[in-house]
Amino acid sequence: MKKIVITFLIVFLSISLFSQSDNTIQLLVRADDIGSFHAANLGCIESYQNGIARSVELMPPCAWFPEAVKPLNENPGYDVGIHLTLTSEWSSVKWRPLTHCPSLVDEDGYFYPMVWKNPNFPSGSSISESEWKLDEMEQELRAQIELSLKHVPHISHLSNHMGFTSLDPKIGELVDKLAKEYNLEVSTKGLQRFPGWGRDVPMEQRIDKFCENLEKLTPGKYLFVEHPAVASDEMKTVGHVGYENVAEDREWVTRVLTSEKVKQTIQNRGIKLICYKDLK
């Protein structure tokens, strides 16, 4: 009789936990590009300390990587991913690789601006147009991973800047191999993209639209990715053909992620904010 009661309790608790999980709305808010600029560092940290961001992606080859390290270690609850970087898209500032990888750089030694050929850029401005070598790519990605882990030990996962893993299946396989080797694997199965404010929404309407879309969420796991920063003089120098209003655009990302209305909507709906660590 005692065994029957215990078995019943186990089954009951399992069903209850499954039911609770099945009815939960979980939202992973990811802040990209910390380390790229001082303005991005400020926006990414602000979006965690006073906002809803729970994961942040660190760019190892960028100039402001050293500055980003300190606040990331001071905020160990902020889940950190290595934003593997093989491109340098901005016109007025450029990034170089950490290693010697001539097949991945232009004639000036900078990463190519784009992953894929882009009509806004001259011919030969993308990795896809180069004779990239997988062994050089692996060498560079390993260096980025090891530099990041050296300075931010609590890193949990990998991501890729501008989606370069889609360029060739061999590159995706390489990054998967590295994630497994460095214990940075995370399963994103079941994660749905949350549209945030969607496309073509005026910046001043983003907060309202974000809340409107939060109200529409049904039970499940969702991912929202954006690039917080502040509209400083530094950020106003950043841009390229086709994307010139970077400072204002990313300032509004920070405003949305730290909005009291957004935070209240999340609380009212019982939305659980998660990070990549929760998916491991």
N, C-alpha and C positions, 0 to 999 in steps of 0.2 A: 504493500500500500504506500509506504514511504517513497519507494522508487517511482511509483506512478505519479505521486504529487510533485516530486522534484522534476520529473520529465515534463509534466504539464506546465509548471512554472517556467522552465527553460523555453518551451515552445511559445508560451504566452508573451514572455519578454522579447523573444526574437521577433514575433509578429508585431509587437508594439513598436520596437525600435525601427523595424523596416517601414512601418506605416508612417512614423514621424519623419524619417529620412525622405520617404517618397513624397511627402507633402511640403517639404522645405524648398524655399527658393534660395539658392546659393549663388553669390556673385563674386567673381574674382576680378578685382580692379587692378590692372597692371600699368605702372608708370614706366615708360621707356626712355632710354637715352641719358640716364644719369652718368656724369663723367664727360659728356660732350661739351658742355659750356657751364660757366659759373651760374648763369641764369637757370639752366636746366637743373643743376644741383639744388638750388634754392626751391624751385618749383616742385621737384620730386620729394624732397624732405617735408616741405609744407603740406603736400598732398597726403602724406602719411600722418604726420603729427597732428594736424588739424583737419584731416579729411578722410576719405574712404579708400585710398590706395592701400593695398596690403602686400603687393609684390612690386619690385623695382628692378629694372634691367641695366646692368653696369657695362659700360663700353671701355674695355681695357686699353686700346691704342690711343685714346683721345687725351687731349692736353689737360683736361680737368679731372682725370681719373684720380690723381693723388689727393685732390681736395675732397672728392666724393667719399674716399675711404673712411675718413674720420667720422662723419655723421652716420655712416652706415654701421660702423662698429659701436657707436654710441646709442644706436636704436636697434638692438638685436632682434626685436620683434618684427622688424621690417624684413620680409622675405626677399632675398636677393638672388637674381639670376645673372649669369654671364651672357651679355648680349654680343655674341660673337660677331665681329665686324670685318668685312672685306671690301667695303665701299666708303667713299668720301664725297658725298653729294653736293656740299655747299660750295658756292662760288668764291667766297672771300676767306675761307678757312679750310685747311686740308689736313688729313690724317695719313700717316705712314704706317707700314707694318712694323711689328716688333722684331721680325726676323728678315733675313735676306731671301726674298721670294720674287725674283724678277718677272715671273710670268703673271703676277697679280698686280703689277703697278704700271703707271704710265711712264712717259719719257722723263718726267721730273721726279720719279720715285714715290709718287702718291698713289694710294688706292684709286682705282677707276671710280668715277662718280656713280655709275649705275650698275645694276646687275644685268638688266636687259637693255637692248637698244632703245633709245628714247628720242623722239623727234625734236625735243627741246635742246638736245646736246649734239655736238659734232660727231661725225662718224668716228668710231674707235673709242668711244667713251664708256664702254661697258665691259664687264667680265665676259659676257657672252660673245663678244667680238674678239676676245684675246685667246691666245693659246695657253690657257691656264693649265697648271700641272697639279694633280691631286696630291703628290708627295709634298710639294711646297705649301699647299693649302693645309695639309695635316700638320706640318711643322709650325705654321703660323697659328693655327687654332690651338694647338697644344701650348704654345707660349702664352697665348691670351688666357687660357684656362689656369695655367700654373701661376701666372702673375696675379690673377684675381684671387685665387685660393690662398696665396701667400699673404695677401693683405686683408682679405675678408673671409675668414675661415667658415662662417656660417652660411655660405652660399649653398643653395639647394638644387639648382637646375641650370639648364642651358636654354638660350633662345638665339635667334639669328636676325641680324639687322637687315632690313629690306628684303627678307625672304630669299636669301641666296641659296638655301638648300633645295629650292624648287628648280634650280638651273639644270641639275642632272641627278638622276637617282643615285649615282655613286657618291655625290656630295652629301645627300641625305643619309646614306648608309654610313659614311664617315662620321658625321656628327652623332648619329645614334651609337656608334661604336665608342666614341669618346665619352659620351654621356654615361654609358655603362661602365667604362673603365674607371672614370673618376667619381663614380657613385652619384651622378647628377641626373639620373633617369627620373622622369615623372610621366605618369600616364594622363593624357588629356582626353582620353576617350569619354564621350558623353558631354563634353563641354560645348555649349552652343554660344555663338557670337551674339552679344548684346549690342544693339545698334547705337546706344547712347542717345545722341541727338539726331543721328542720321546725316544725310547729305543736304547741302544747300540750305541749311538753317542759319539765319542771321545770328551772329555771335551773341547778341544781347538776348536772344530767345533760347539759347542752349540750355540754361538751367530749367526753364519750364518744360522744354521738350524732353529733357533727360528724366524729369520727374514723371511726365506723362507716360513715357516708355517703361519706367519702373512699375507704374500702376498696372501695366498690361502683362507683366511677367506671370507665367504659370510655373508650378513646381518643376524644378530642374536645376542644372548647373550652368552658369553663364560666365563668359569671359568678355571683359571690356578692356581694350588696349588704347592708350593715348599718350601724349607727350607733354607733360606739364613743364612750364617754365615761367619766368617773369619777364615783363616787357621792358627790360633794362636797355641802356644804350648799347651794351654788348650785343644783346639779342637782336637789336634793330639792324645790325650789320649782316645778319644771317639770312640767306635765301638763295634761290636759283631760279632760272627761267621757268615759269609755270607755278612757282610757289614763292611769292615775294613777301607776303604779310605774315611771316613766321612768328615774329615777336607778339603781335596782337593775338594771333590764332592760339598760340600756346599759353599766353596769359589767361585767355578765356578757359582753356582746359583746366588750369589751376583753380580758377574761380568756380567752375562746376564741381570739381572734386572736393572742394572745401566749403561748398554752399550749405548753409544751415537748412535750407528748404530740402535739398537733396538728402542730407543726413536724417532729417525728420521723416521724410517719405520712406526711407529704408527702415527706420525704426517702426513706423506705423504699419508697414507691410510685413514686418517680421523677417526681413531679408537677412540672411546670414552672410557676412563678408568673410571670404576665405582667401587662402593663398596657395601657391604651388606645393608648399610643404604638406598641406592637408590632402593632397592628391597622391603623395608618395606611398 
